[in-house]
Amino acid sequence: MPDYPVVVDGRTDLYGDDLNKMLFDTSNGEASYKDNPYINESGIVVLHRYDGLVSALDQDSRFRKIYEDQIASVFVRQ
């Protein structure tokens, strides 16, 4: 998906502790993900299949899962 902008990647040393904590909490599917501006503005969300956020987005009417394999789940905004 090289044509899509990325909010964050695996280089956590670039983003600072506050953003890292917010993104960690979000990826675990904590309820605070609903207030995460990056999720709220995302058109596409690509996650590791076993991230807690996958279960949360499965239940979130704002998103629809369009792809899943053994590694990743991909959601688009409805």
N, CA, C, O and CB atoms as a CASP TS submission, in Angstrom:
PFRMAT TS
TARGET T0000
AUTHOR 0000-0000-0000
METHOD Language model
MODEL 1
PARENT N/A
ATOM      1  N   MET     1       0.831  -1.180   0.000  1.00  0.00           N
ATOM      2  CA  MET     1       0.000   0.000   0.000  1.00  0.00           C
ATOM      3  C   MET     1       0.883   1.254   0.000  1.00  0.00           C
ATOM      4  O   MET     1       0.720   2.122   0.857  1.00  0.00           O
ATOM      5  CB  MET     1      -0.949  -0.008   1.214  1.00  0.00           C
ATOM      6  N   PRO     2       1.791   1.350  -0.930  1.00  0.00           N
ATOM      7  CA  PRO     2       2.754   2.461  -0.914  1.00  0.00           C
ATOM      8  C   PRO     2       2.157   3.839  -1.180  1.00  0.00           C
ATOM      9  O   PRO     2       2.808   4.849  -0.910  1.00  0.00           O
ATOM     10  CB  PRO     2       3.809   2.203  -1.920  1.00  0.00           C
ATOM     11  N   ASP     3       0.946   3.902  -1.698  1.00  0.00           N
ATOM     12  CA  ASP     3       0.352   5.203  -2.019  1.00  0.00           C
ATOM     13  C   ASP     3      -0.465   5.796  -0.875  1.00  0.00           C
ATOM     14  O   ASP     3      -1.061   6.863  -1.029  1.00  0.00           O
ATOM     15  CB  ASP     3      -0.521   5.072  -3.234  1.00  0.00           C
ATOM     16  N   TYR     4      -0.498   5.119   0.264  1.00  0.00           N
ATOM     17  CA  TYR     4      -1.290   5.587   1.395  1.00  0.00           C
ATOM     18  C   TYR     4      -0.392   6.166   2.482  1.00  0.00           C
ATOM     19  O   TYR     4       0.630   5.570   2.822  1.00  0.00           O
ATOM     20  CB  TYR     4      -2.141   4.445   1.963  1.00  0.00           C
ATOM     21  N   PRO     5      -0.765   7.327   3.033  1.00  0.00           N
ATOM     22  CA  PRO     5       0.048   7.913   4.111  1.00  0.00           C
ATOM     23  C   PRO     5      -0.038   7.067   5.373  1.00  0.00           C
ATOM     24  O   PRO     5      -1.059   6.435   5.645  1.00  0.00           O
ATOM     25  CB  PRO     5      -0.407   9.356   4.412  1.00  0.00           C
ATOM     26  N   VAL     6       1.038   7.066   6.132  1.00  0.00           N
ATOM     27  CA  VAL     6       1.133   6.285   7.358  1.00  0.00           C
ATOM     28  C   VAL     6       1.158   7.222   8.552  1.00  0.00           C
ATOM     29  O   VAL     6       1.860   8.233   8.537  1.00  0.00           O
ATOM     30  CB  VAL     6       2.386   5.384   7.345  1.00  0.00           C
ATOM     31  N   VAL     7       0.398   6.891   9.586  1.00  0.00           N
ATOM     32  CA  VAL     7       0.401   7.683  10.811  1.00  0.00           C
ATOM     33  C   VAL     7       1.592   7.312  11.660  1.00  0.00           C
ATOM     34  O   VAL     7       2.324   8.188  12.120  1.00  0.00           O
ATOM     35  CB  VAL     7      -0.898   7.485  11.598  1.00  0.00           C
ATOM     36  N   VAL     8       1.797   6.034  11.873  1.00  0.00           N
ATOM     37  CA  VAL     8       2.890   5.564  12.725  1.00  0.00           C
ATOM     38  C   VAL     8       3.360   4.218  12.202  1.00  0.00           C
ATOM     39  O   VAL     8       2.588   3.453  11.624  1.00  0.00           O
ATOM     40  CB  VAL     8       2.446   5.459  14.221  1.00  0.00           C
ATOM     41  N   ASP     9       4.629   3.945  12.415  1.00  0.00           N
ATOM     42  CA  ASP     9       5.179   2.654  12.038  1.00  0.00           C
ATOM     43  C   ASP     9       5.943   2.098  13.236  1.00  0.00           C
ATOM     44  O   ASP     9       5.757   2.570  14.358  1.00  0.00           O
ATOM     45  CB  ASP     9       6.103   2.773  10.780  1.00  0.00           C
ATOM     46  N   GLY    10       6.780   1.124  13.018  1.00  0.00           N
ATOM     47  CA  GLY    10       7.466   0.457  14.110  1.00  0.00           C
ATOM     48  C   GLY    10       8.605   1.223  14.748  1.00  0.00           C
ATOM     49  O   GLY    10       9.199   0.737  15.711  1.00  0.00           O
ATOM     50  N   ARG    11       8.930   2.397  14.250  1.00  0.00           N
ATOM     51  CA  ARG    11      10.051   3.169  14.802  1.00  0.00           C
ATOM     52  C   ARG    11       9.569   4.021  15.968  1.00  0.00           C
ATOM     53  O   ARG    11       9.438   5.238  15.837  1.00  0.00           O
ATOM     54  CB  ARG    11      10.698   4.065  13.712  1.00  0.00           C
ATOM     55  N   THR    12       9.307   3.395  17.097  1.00  0.00           N
ATOM     56  CA  THR    12       8.697   4.087  18.227  1.00  0.00           C
ATOM     57  C   THR    12       9.578   5.167  18.825  1.00  0.00           C
ATOM     58  O   THR    12       9.070   6.058  19.506  1.00  0.00           O
ATOM     59  CB  THR    12       8.344   3.104  19.286  1.00  0.00           C
ATOM     60  N   ASP    13      10.864   5.117  18.595  1.00  0.00           N
ATOM     61  CA  ASP    13      11.750   6.139  19.158  1.00  0.00           C
ATOM     62  C   ASP    13      11.571   7.502  18.487  1.00  0.00           C
ATOM     63  O   ASP    13      12.149   8.489  18.943  1.00  0.00           O
ATOM     64  CB  ASP    13      13.196   5.695  19.031  1.00  0.00           C
ATOM     65  N   LEU    14      10.794   7.571  17.432  1.00  0.00           N
ATOM     66  CA  LEU    14      10.582   8.831  16.714  1.00  0.00           C
ATOM     67  C   LEU    14       9.405   9.643  17.235  1.00  0.00           C
ATOM     68  O   LEU    14       9.315  10.836  16.946  1.00  0.00           O
ATOM     69  CB  LEU    14      10.377   8.551  15.261  1.00  0.00           C
ATOM     70  N   TYR    15       8.521   9.044  17.977  1.00  0.00           N
ATOM     71  CA  TYR    15       7.231   9.665  18.249  1.00  0.00           C
ATOM     72  C   TYR    15       7.065  10.234  19.652  1.00  0.00           C
ATOM     73  O   TYR    15       6.164  11.043  19.873  1.00  0.00           O
ATOM     74  CB  TYR    15       6.169   8.683  18.011  1.00  0.00           C
ATOM     75  N   GLY    16       7.891   9.845  20.594  1.00  0.00           N
ATOM     76  CA  GLY    16       7.777  10.353  21.962  1.00  0.00           C
ATOM     77  C   GLY    16       6.870   9.496  22.822  1.00  0.00           C
ATOM     78  O   GLY    16       6.031   8.749  22.319  1.00  0.00           O
ATOM     79  N   ASP    17       7.051   9.616  24.115  1.00  0.00           N
ATOM     80  CA  ASP    17       6.360   8.755  25.068  1.00  0.00           C
ATOM     81  C   ASP    17       4.841   8.938  25.068  1.00  0.00           C
ATOM     82  O   ASP    17       4.106   7.953  25.145  1.00  0.00           O
ATOM     83  CB  ASP    17       6.891   9.010  26.446  1.00  0.00           C
ATOM     84  N   ASP    18       4.364  10.169  24.985  1.00  0.00           N
ATOM     85  CA  ASP    18       2.912  10.401  25.048  1.00  0.00           C
ATOM     86  C   ASP    18       2.194   9.763  23.864  1.00  0.00           C
ATOM     87  O   ASP    18       1.182   9.084  24.034  1.00  0.00           O
ATOM     88  CB  ASP    18       2.610  11.905  25.087  1.00  0.00           C
ATOM     89  N   LEU    19       2.724   9.986  22.668  1.00  0.00           N
ATOM     90  CA  LEU    19       2.101   9.393  21.482  1.00  0.00           C
ATOM     91  C   LEU    19       2.238   7.880  21.512  1.00  0.00           C
ATOM     92  O   LEU    19       1.301   7.169  21.149  1.00  0.00           O
ATOM     93  CB  LEU    19       2.729   9.958  20.196  1.00  0.00           C
ATOM     94  N   ASN    20       3.391   7.378  21.940  1.00  0.00           N
ATOM     95  CA  ASN    20       3.577   5.927  22.024  1.00  0.00           C
ATOM     96  C   ASN    20       2.555   5.298  22.958  1.00  0.00           C
ATOM     97  O   ASN    20       1.990   4.253  22.637  1.00  0.00           O
ATOM     98  CB  ASN    20       4.994   5.595  22.499  1.00  0.00           C
ATOM     99  N   LYS    21       2.305   5.923  24.119  1.00  0.00           N
ATOM    100  CA  LYS    21       1.328   5.379  25.059  1.00  0.00           C
ATOM    101  C   LYS    21      -0.072   5.396  24.452  1.00  0.00           C
ATOM    102  O   LYS    21      -0.810   4.418  24.564  1.00  0.00           O
ATOM    103  CB  LYS    21       1.348   6.174  26.375  1.00  0.00           C
ATOM    104  N   MET    22      -0.434   6.497  23.815  1.00  0.00           N
ATOM    105  CA  MET    22      -1.758   6.576  23.204  1.00  0.00           C
ATOM    106  C   MET    22      -1.915   5.484  22.144  1.00  0.00           C
ATOM    107  O   MET    22      -2.949   4.817  22.091  1.00  0.00           O
ATOM    108  CB  MET    22      -1.987   7.973  22.581  1.00  0.00           C
ATOM    109  N   LEU    23      -0.908   5.299  21.309  1.00  0.00           N
ATOM    110  CA  LEU    23      -0.992   4.306  20.250  1.00  0.00           C
ATOM    111  C   LEU    23      -0.974   2.886  20.810  1.00  0.00           C
ATOM    112  O   LEU    23      -1.640   2.000  20.274  1.00  0.00           O
ATOM    113  CB  LEU    23       0.151   4.494  19.267  1.00  0.00           C
ATOM    114  N   PHE    24      -0.217   2.663  21.883  1.00  0.00           N
ATOM    115  CA  PHE    24      -0.203   1.349  22.536  1.00  0.00           C
ATOM    116  C   PHE    24      -1.593   1.032  23.089  1.00  0.00           C
ATOM    117  O   PHE    24      -2.114  -0.063  22.876  1.00  0.00           O
ATOM    118  CB  PHE    24       0.859   1.308  23.675  1.00  0.00           C
ATOM    119  N   ASP    25      -2.190   1.990  23.799  1.00  0.00           N
ATOM    120  CA  ASP    25      -3.530   1.798  24.345  1.00  0.00           C
ATOM    121  C   ASP    25      -4.546   1.546  23.228  1.00  0.00           C
ATOM    122  O   ASP    25      -5.413   0.682  23.350  1.00  0.00           O
ATOM    123  CB  ASP    25      -3.947   3.020  25.177  1.00  0.00           C
ATOM    124  N   THR    26      -4.428   2.301  22.155  1.00  0.00           N
ATOM    125  CA  THR    26      -5.330   2.137  21.016  1.00  0.00           C
ATOM    126  C   THR    26      -5.183   0.752  20.401  1.00  0.00           C
ATOM    127  O   THR    26      -6.184   0.084  20.142  1.00  0.00           O
ATOM    128  CB  THR    26      -5.062   3.212  19.960  1.00  0.00           C
ATOM    129  N   SER    27      -3.952   0.313  20.165  1.00  0.00           N
ATOM    130  CA  SER    27      -3.749  -0.987  19.521  1.00  0.00           C
ATOM    131  C   SER    27      -4.234  -2.137  20.392  1.00  0.00           C
ATOM    132  O   SER    27      -4.549  -3.213  19.884  1.00  0.00           O
ATOM    133  CB  SER    27      -2.281  -1.182  19.189  1.00  0.00           C
ATOM    134  N   ASN    28      -4.295  -1.912  21.706  1.00  0.00           N
ATOM    135  CA  ASN    28      -4.830  -2.928  22.611  1.00  0.00           C
ATOM    136  C   ASN    28      -6.352  -2.917  22.646  1.00  0.00           C
ATOM    137  O   ASN    28      -6.962  -3.780  23.278  1.00  0.00           O
ATOM    138  CB  ASN    28      -4.285  -2.719  24.009  1.00  0.00           C
ATOM    139  N   GLY    29      -6.965  -1.959  21.981  1.00  0.00           N
ATOM    140  CA  GLY    29      -8.415  -1.904  21.904  1.00  0.00           C
ATOM    141  C   GLY    29      -9.081  -1.272  23.111  1.00  0.00           C
ATOM    142  O   GLY    29     -10.273  -1.472  23.342  1.00  0.00           O
ATOM    143  N   GLU    30      -8.310  -0.504  23.887  1.00  0.00           N
ATOM    144  CA  GLU    30      -8.917   0.180  25.027  1.00  0.00           C
ATOM    145  C   GLU    30      -9.960   1.177  24.518  1.00  0.00           C
ATOM    146  O   GLU    30      -9.840   1.708  23.414  1.00  0.00           O
ATOM    147  CB  GLU    30      -7.833   0.902  25.887  1.00  0.00           C
ATOM    148  N   ALA    31     -10.966   1.418  25.327  1.00  0.00           N
ATOM    149  CA  ALA    31     -12.091   2.277  24.921  1.00  0.00           C
ATOM    150  C   ALA    31     -11.631   3.656  24.459  1.00  0.00           C
ATOM    151  O   ALA    31     -12.326   4.315  23.685  1.00  0.00           O
ATOM    152  CB  ALA    31     -13.073   2.432  26.074  1.00  0.00           C
ATOM    153  N   SER    32     -10.474   4.092  24.923  1.00  0.00           N
ATOM    154  CA  SER    32      -9.964   5.409  24.539  1.00  0.00           C
ATOM    155  C   SER    32      -9.663   5.509  23.043  1.00  0.00           C
ATOM    156  O   SER    32      -9.446   6.607  22.531  1.00  0.00           O
ATOM    157  CB  SER    32      -8.711   5.727  25.331  1.00  0.00           C
ATOM    158  N   TYR    33      -9.648   4.365  22.333  1.00  0.00           N
ATOM    159  CA  TYR    33      -9.387   4.433  20.889  1.00  0.00           C
ATOM    160  C   TYR    33     -10.421   5.309  20.187  1.00  0.00           C
ATOM    161  O   TYR    33     -10.133   5.899  19.146  1.00  0.00           O
ATOM    162  CB  TYR    33      -9.390   3.022  20.275  1.00  0.00           C
ATOM    163  N   LYS    34     -11.624   5.394  20.756  1.00  0.00           N
ATOM    164  CA  LYS    34     -12.680   6.191  20.128  1.00  0.00           C
ATOM    165  C   LYS    34     -12.355   7.678  20.140  1.00  0.00           C
ATOM    166  O   LYS    34     -12.921   8.443  19.358  1.00  0.00           O
ATOM    167  CB  LYS    34     -14.004   5.951  20.832  1.00  0.00           C
ATOM    168  N   ASP    35     -11.451   8.093  21.018  1.00  0.00           N
ATOM    169  CA  ASP    35     -11.027   9.494  21.088  1.00  0.00           C
ATOM    170  C   ASP    35      -9.705   9.745  20.384  1.00  0.00           C
ATOM    171  O   ASP    35      -9.212  10.873  20.380  1.00  0.00           O
ATOM    172  CB  ASP    35     -10.916   9.926  22.526  1.00  0.00           C
ATOM    173  N   ASN    36      -9.124   8.713  19.790  1.00  0.00           N
ATOM    174  CA  ASN    36      -7.831   8.842  19.125  1.00  0.00           C
ATOM    175  C   ASN    36      -8.023   9.578  17.800  1.00  0.00           C
ATOM    176  O   ASN    36      -8.713   9.072  16.914  1.00  0.00           O
ATOM    177  CB  ASN    36      -7.179   7.445  18.894  1.00  0.00           C
ATOM    178  N   PRO    37      -7.423  10.768  17.646  1.00  0.00           N
ATOM    179  CA  PRO    37      -7.631  11.536  16.418  1.00  0.00           C
ATOM    180  C   PRO    37      -7.110  10.825  15.175  1.00  0.00           C
ATOM    181  O   PRO    37      -7.629  11.039  14.079  1.00  0.00           O
ATOM    182  CB  PRO    37      -6.966  12.879  16.539  1.00  0.00           C
ATOM    183  N   TYR    38      -6.104   9.994  15.329  1.00  0.00           N
ATOM    184  CA  TYR    38      -5.558   9.277  14.175  1.00  0.00           C
ATOM    185  C   TYR    38      -6.540   8.227  13.674  1.00  0.00           C
ATOM    186  O   TYR    38      -6.677   8.038  12.465  1.00  0.00           O
ATOM    187  CB  TYR    38      -4.220   8.618  14.535  1.00  0.00           C
ATOM    188  N   ILE    39      -7.218   7.546  14.576  1.00  0.00           N
ATOM    189  CA  ILE    39      -8.243   6.581  14.172  1.00  0.00           C
ATOM    190  C   ILE    39      -9.452   7.319  13.604  1.00  0.00           C
ATOM    191  O   ILE    39     -10.021   6.901  12.596  1.00  0.00           O
ATOM    192  CB  ILE    39      -8.666   5.689  15.371  1.00  0.00           C
ATOM    193  N   ASN    40      -9.840   8.414  14.251  1.00  0.00           N
ATOM    194  CA  ASN    40     -11.018   9.159  13.810  1.00  0.00           C
ATOM    195  C   ASN    40     -10.846   9.785  12.436  1.00  0.00           C
ATOM    196  O   ASN    40     -11.836  10.055  11.755  1.00  0.00           O
ATOM    197  CB  ASN    40     -11.344  10.232  14.809  1.00  0.00           C
ATOM    198  N   GLU    41      -9.618  10.019  12.017  1.00  0.00           N
ATOM    199  CA  GLU    41      -9.367  10.620  10.704  1.00  0.00           C
ATOM    200  C   GLU    41      -8.907   9.601   9.671  1.00  0.00           C
ATOM    201  O   GLU    41      -8.660   9.956   8.518  1.00  0.00           O
ATOM    202  CB  GLU    41      -8.332  11.713  10.827  1.00  0.00           C
ATOM    203  N   SER    42      -8.790   8.346  10.070  1.00  0.00           N
ATOM    204  CA  SER    42      -8.270   7.316   9.161  1.00  0.00           C
ATOM    205  C   SER    42      -9.332   6.835   8.193  1.00  0.00           C
ATOM    206  O   SER    42     -10.490   6.626   8.556  1.00  0.00           O
ATOM    207  CB  SER    42      -7.727   6.137   9.952  1.00  0.00           C
ATOM    208  N   GLY    43      -8.913   6.666   6.967  1.00  0.00           N
ATOM    209  CA  GLY    43      -9.762   6.035   5.972  1.00  0.00           C
ATOM    210  C   GLY    43      -9.506   4.551   5.906  1.00  0.00           C
ATOM    211  O   GLY    43     -10.406   3.768   5.600  1.00  0.00           O
ATOM    212  N   ILE    44      -8.257   4.155   6.200  1.00  0.00           N
ATOM    213  CA  ILE    44      -7.844   2.752   6.191  1.00  0.00           C
ATOM    214  C   ILE    44      -7.034   2.504   7.454  1.00  0.00           C
ATOM    215  O   ILE    44      -6.181   3.313   7.818  1.00  0.00           O
ATOM    216  CB  ILE    44      -7.012   2.399   4.901  1.00  0.00           C
ATOM    217  N   VAL    45      -7.299   1.385   8.125  1.00  0.00           N
ATOM    218  CA  VAL    45      -6.538   0.987   9.311  1.00  0.00           C
ATOM    219  C   VAL    45      -5.995  -0.411   9.059  1.00  0.00           C
ATOM    220  O   VAL    45      -6.759  -1.344   8.815  1.00  0.00           O
ATOM    221  CB  VAL    45      -7.424   1.029  10.615  1.00  0.00           C
ATOM    222  N   VAL    46      -4.669  -0.556   9.117  1.00  0.00           N
ATOM    223  CA  VAL    46      -4.007  -1.845   8.930  1.00  0.00           C
ATOM    224  C   VAL    46      -3.428  -2.250  10.279  1.00  0.00           C
ATOM    225  O   VAL    46      -2.660  -1.499  10.881  1.00  0.00           O
ATOM    226  CB  VAL    46      -2.886  -1.776   7.815  1.00  0.00           C
ATOM    227  N   LEU    47      -3.794  -3.434  10.752  1.00  0.00           N
ATOM    228  CA  LEU    47      -3.397  -3.898  12.074  1.00  0.00           C
ATOM    229  C   LEU    47      -2.852  -5.314  12.028  1.00  0.00           C
ATOM    230  O   LEU    47      -3.183  -6.091  11.132  1.00  0.00           O
ATOM    231  CB  LEU    47      -4.569  -3.826  13.030  1.00  0.00           C
ATOM    232  N   HIS    48      -2.010  -5.643  13.007  1.00  0.00           N
ATOM    233  CA  HIS    48      -1.656  -7.033  13.214  1.00  0.00           C
ATOM    234  C   HIS    48      -2.946  -7.750  13.588  1.00  0.00           C
ATOM    235  O   HIS    48      -3.736  -7.230  14.375  1.00  0.00           O
ATOM    236  CB  HIS    48      -0.541  -7.203  14.322  1.00  0.00           C
ATOM    237  N   ARG    49      -3.161  -8.907  13.048  1.00  0.00           N
ATOM    238  CA  ARG    49      -4.432  -9.610  13.208  1.00  0.00           C
ATOM    239  C   ARG    49      -4.823  -9.813  14.669  1.00  0.00           C
ATOM    240  O   ARG    49      -6.012  -9.867  14.985  1.00  0.00           O
ATOM    241  CB  ARG    49      -4.364 -10.945  12.519  1.00  0.00           C
ATOM    242  N   TYR    50      -3.857  -9.925  15.552  1.00  0.00           N
ATOM    243  CA  TYR    50      -4.168 -10.228  16.950  1.00  0.00           C
ATOM    244  C   TYR    50      -4.134  -8.999  17.856  1.00  0.00           C
ATOM    245  O   TYR    50      -4.199  -9.144  19.077  1.00  0.00           O
ATOM    246  CB  TYR    50      -3.203 -11.257  17.470  1.00  0.00           C
ATOM    247  N   ASP    51      -4.034  -7.794  17.292  1.00  0.00           N
ATOM    248  CA  ASP    51      -4.143  -6.581  18.102  1.00  0.00           C
ATOM    249  C   ASP    51      -5.557  -6.495  18.681  1.00  0.00           C
ATOM    250  O   ASP    51      -6.526  -6.889  18.033  1.00  0.00           O
ATOM    251  CB  ASP    51      -3.810  -5.310  17.255  1.00  0.00           C
ATOM    252  N   GLY    52      -5.662  -5.986  19.884  1.00  0.00           N
ATOM    253  CA  GLY    52      -6.966  -5.831  20.516  1.00  0.00           C
ATOM    254  C   GLY    52      -7.890  -4.903  19.750  1.00  0.00           C
ATOM    255  O   GLY    52      -9.112  -5.024  19.837  1.00  0.00           O
ATOM    256  N   LEU    53      -7.308  -3.976  18.999  1.00  0.00           N
ATOM    257  CA  LEU    53      -8.128  -3.037  18.242  1.00  0.00           C
ATOM    258  C   LEU    53      -8.924  -3.737  17.147  1.00  0.00           C
ATOM    259  O   LEU    53      -9.960  -3.223  16.725  1.00  0.00           O
ATOM    260  CB  LEU    53      -7.254  -1.951  17.633  1.00  0.00           C
ATOM    261  N   VAL    54      -8.475  -4.883  16.680  1.00  0.00           N
ATOM    262  CA  VAL    54      -9.224  -5.620  15.658  1.00  0.00           C
ATOM    263  C   VAL    54     -10.614  -5.968  16.184  1.00  0.00           C
ATOM    264  O   VAL    54     -11.610  -5.762  15.491  1.00  0.00           O
ATOM    265  CB  VAL    54      -8.464  -6.906  15.239  1.00  0.00           C
ATOM    266  N   SER    55     -10.683  -6.491  17.396  1.00  0.00           N
ATOM    267  CA  SER    55     -11.985  -6.835  17.987  1.00  0.00           C
ATOM    268  C   SER    55     -12.850  -5.603  18.168  1.00  0.00           C
ATOM    269  O   SER    55     -14.055  -5.642  17.924  1.00  0.00           O
ATOM    270  CB  SER    55     -11.796  -7.535  19.332  1.00  0.00           C
ATOM    271  N   ALA    56     -12.231  -4.502  18.599  1.00  0.00           N
ATOM    272  CA  ALA    56     -12.989  -3.265  18.798  1.00  0.00           C
ATOM    273  C   ALA    56     -13.544  -2.743  17.478  1.00  0.00           C
ATOM    274  O   ALA    56     -14.706  -2.344  17.408  1.00  0.00           O
ATOM    275  CB  ALA    56     -12.109  -2.197  19.456  1.00  0.00           C
ATOM    276  N   LEU    57     -12.721  -2.743  16.430  1.00  0.00           N
ATOM    277  CA  LEU    57     -13.192  -2.232  15.141  1.00  0.00           C
ATOM    278  C   LEU    57     -14.214  -3.159  14.500  1.00  0.00           C
ATOM    279  O   LEU    57     -15.066  -2.707  13.735  1.00  0.00           O
ATOM    280  CB  LEU    57     -12.020  -2.033  14.197  1.00  0.00           C
ATOM    281  N   ASP    58     -14.139  -4.460  14.805  1.00  0.00           N
ATOM    282  CA  ASP    58     -15.159  -5.394  14.327  1.00  0.00           C
ATOM    283  C   ASP    58     -16.546  -5.002  14.835  1.00  0.00           C
ATOM    284  O   ASP    58     -17.553  -5.267  14.178  1.00  0.00           O
ATOM    285  CB  ASP    58     -14.822  -6.826  14.769  1.00  0.00           C
ATOM    286  N   GLN    59     -16.590  -4.369  16.010  1.00  0.00           N
ATOM    287  CA  GLN    59     -17.852  -3.973  16.633  1.00  0.00           C
ATOM    288  C   GLN    59     -18.207  -2.514  16.375  1.00  0.00           C
ATOM    289  O   GLN    59     -19.284  -2.062  16.764  1.00  0.00           O
ATOM    290  CB  GLN    59     -17.787  -4.218  18.117  1.00  0.00           C
ATOM    291  N   ASP    60     -17.325  -1.781  15.730  1.00  0.00           N
ATOM    292  CA  ASP    60     -17.495  -0.342  15.517  1.00  0.00           C
ATOM    293  C   ASP    60     -18.147  -0.108  14.156  1.00  0.00           C
ATOM    294  O   ASP    60     -17.579  -0.454  13.121  1.00  0.00           O
ATOM    295  CB  ASP    60     -16.127   0.404  15.608  1.00  0.00           C
ATOM    296  N   SER    61     -19.329   0.475  14.164  1.00  0.00           N
ATOM    297  CA  SER    61     -20.079   0.667  12.912  1.00  0.00           C
ATOM    298  C   SER    61     -19.419   1.664  11.963  1.00  0.00           C
ATOM    299  O   SER    61     -19.809   1.766  10.800  1.00  0.00           O
ATOM    300  CB  SER    61     -21.483   1.132  13.224  1.00  0.00           C
ATOM    301  N   ARG    62     -18.420   2.402  12.455  1.00  0.00           N
ATOM    302  CA  ARG    62     -17.718   3.351  11.581  1.00  0.00           C
ATOM    303  C   ARG    62     -16.757   2.661  10.629  1.00  0.00           C
ATOM    304  O   ARG    62     -16.316   3.261   9.648  1.00  0.00           O
ATOM    305  CB  ARG    62     -16.960   4.363  12.414  1.00  0.00           C
ATOM    306  N   PHE    63     -16.425   1.388  10.912  1.00  0.00           N
ATOM    307  CA  PHE    63     -15.427   0.670  10.123  1.00  0.00           C
ATOM    308  C   PHE    63     -15.968  -0.663   9.635  1.00  0.00           C
ATOM    309  O   PHE    63     -16.862  -1.258  10.237  1.00  0.00           O
ATOM    310  CB  PHE    63     -14.160   0.451  10.940  1.00  0.00           C
ATOM    311  N   ARG    64     -15.397  -1.114   8.524  1.00  0.00           N
ATOM    312  CA  ARG    64     -15.744  -2.423   7.955  1.00  0.00           C
ATOM    313  C   ARG    64     -14.452  -3.136   7.604  1.00  0.00           C
ATOM    314  O   ARG    64     -13.571  -2.558   6.968  1.00  0.00           O
ATOM    315  CB  ARG    64     -16.671  -2.283   6.691  1.00  0.00           C
ATOM    316  N   LYS    65     -14.337  -4.390   8.016  1.00  0.00           N
ATOM    317  CA  LYS    65     -13.148  -5.184   7.674  1.00  0.00           C
ATOM    318  C   LYS    65     -13.238  -5.598   6.215  1.00  0.00           C
ATOM    319  O   LYS    65     -14.241  -6.168   5.784  1.00  0.00           O
ATOM    320  CB  LYS    65     -13.017  -6.440   8.598  1.00  0.00           C
ATOM    321  N   ILE    66     -12.179  -5.308   5.451  1.00  0.00           N
ATOM    322  CA  ILE    66     -12.182  -5.673   4.036  1.00  0.00           C
ATOM    323  C   ILE    66     -11.187  -6.767   3.713  1.00  0.00           C
ATOM    324  O   ILE    66     -11.209  -7.329   2.618  1.00  0.00           O
ATOM    325  CB  ILE    66     -11.888  -4.466   3.193  1.00  0.00           C
ATOM    326  N   TYR    67     -10.295  -7.081   4.679  1.00  0.00           N
ATOM    327  CA  TYR    67      -9.288  -8.100   4.412  1.00  0.00           C
ATOM    328  C   TYR    67      -8.749  -8.630   5.727  1.00  0.00           C
ATOM    329  O   TYR    67      -8.593  -7.886   6.695  1.00  0.00           O
ATOM    330  CB  TYR    67      -8.143  -7.537   3.540  1.00  0.00           C
ATOM    331  N   GLU    68      -8.467  -9.923   5.748  1.00  0.00           N
ATOM    332  CA  GLU    68      -7.770 -10.508   6.890  1.00  0.00           C
ATOM    333  C   GLU    68      -7.051 -11.758   6.422  1.00  0.00           C
ATOM    334  O   GLU    68      -7.600 -12.554   5.661  1.00  0.00           O
ATOM    335  CB  GLU    68      -8.754 -10.833   8.053  1.00  0.00           C
ATOM    336  N   ASP    69      -5.817 -11.925   6.884  1.00  0.00           N
ATOM    337  CA  ASP    69      -5.086 -13.155   6.640  1.00  0.00           C
ATOM    338  C   ASP    69      -4.422 -13.569   7.944  1.00  0.00           C
ATOM    339  O   ASP    69      -4.828 -13.102   9.008  1.00  0.00           O
ATOM    340  CB  ASP    69      -4.035 -12.980   5.496  1.00  0.00           C
ATOM    341  N   GLN    70      -3.421 -14.426   7.893  1.00  0.00           N
ATOM    342  CA  GLN    70      -2.778 -14.914   9.111  1.00  0.00           C
ATOM    343  C   GLN    70      -1.966 -13.832   9.823  1.00  0.00           C
ATOM    344  O   GLN    70      -1.578 -14.013  10.977  1.00  0.00           O
ATOM    345  CB  GLN    70      -1.881 -16.085   8.781  1.00  0.00           C
ATOM    346  N   ILE    71      -1.705 -12.708   9.149  1.00  0.00           N
ATOM    347  CA  ILE    71      -0.864 -11.668   9.725  1.00  0.00           C
ATOM    348  C   ILE    71      -1.624 -10.380  10.007  1.00  0.00           C
ATOM    349  O   ILE    71      -1.451  -9.780  11.068  1.00  0.00           O
ATOM    350  CB  ILE    71       0.287 -11.379   8.806  1.00  0.00           C
ATOM    351  N   ALA    72      -2.456  -9.954   9.080  1.00  0.00           N
ATOM    352  CA  ALA    72      -3.023  -8.606   9.163  1.00  0.00           C
ATOM    353  C   ALA    72      -4.537  -8.596   9.000  1.00  0.00           C
ATOM    354  O   ALA    72      -5.138  -9.503   8.423  1.00  0.00           O
ATOM    355  CB  ALA    72      -2.398  -7.719   8.111  1.00  0.00           C
ATOM    356  N   SER    73      -5.128  -7.526   9.535  1.00  0.00           N
ATOM    357  CA  SER    73      -6.527  -7.188   9.291  1.00  0.00           C
ATOM    358  C   SER    73      -6.551  -5.765   8.751  1.00  0.00           C
ATOM    359  O   SER    73      -5.810  -4.901   9.220  1.00  0.00           O
ATOM    360  CB  SER    73      -7.404  -7.328  10.599  1.00  0.00           C
ATOM    361  N   VAL    74      -7.410  -5.526   7.758  1.00  0.00           N
ATOM    362  CA  VAL    74      -7.512  -4.210   7.138  1.00  0.00           C
ATOM    363  C   VAL    74      -8.960  -3.753   7.223  1.00  0.00           C
ATOM    364  O   VAL    74      -9.881  -4.472   6.833  1.00  0.00           O
ATOM    365  CB  VAL    74      -7.018  -4.236   5.657  1.00  0.00           C
ATOM    366  N   PHE    75      -9.142  -2.544   7.741  1.00  0.00           N
ATOM    367  CA  PHE    75     -10.458  -1.929   7.876  1.00  0.00           C
ATOM    368  C   PHE    75     -10.517  -0.655   7.049  1.00  0.00           C
ATOM    369  O   PHE    75      -9.516   0.040   6.874  1.00  0.00           O
ATOM    370  CB  PHE    75     -10.778  -1.630   9.357  1.00  0.00           C
ATOM    371  N   VAL    76     -11.712  -0.362   6.542  1.00  0.00           N
ATOM    372  CA  VAL    76     -11.949   0.927   5.889  1.00  0.00           C
ATOM    373  C   VAL    76     -13.086   1.621   6.614  1.00  0.00           C
ATOM    374  O   VAL    76     -13.950   0.986   7.219  1.00  0.00           O
ATOM    375  CB  VAL    76     -12.279   0.752   4.367  1.00  0.00           C
ATOM    376  N   ARG    77     -13.060   2.945   6.535  1.00  0.00           N
ATOM    377  CA  ARG    77     -14.125   3.722   7.138  1.00  0.00           C
ATOM    378  C   ARG    77     -15.391   3.563   6.290  1.00  0.00           C
ATOM    379  O   ARG    77     -15.330   3.582   5.060  1.00  0.00           O
ATOM    380  CB  ARG    77     -13.718   5.220   7.266  1.00  0.00           C
ATOM    381  N   GLN    78     -16.517   3.408   6.947  1.00  0.00           N
ATOM    382  CA  GLN    78     -17.802   3.260   6.251  1.00  0.00           C
ATOM    383  C   GLN    78     -18.231   4.576   5.645  1.00  0.00           C
ATOM    384  O   GLN    78     -19.287   4.652   5.019  1.00  0.00           O
ATOM    385  CB  GLN    78     -18.887   2.743   7.205  1.00  0.00           C
TER
END
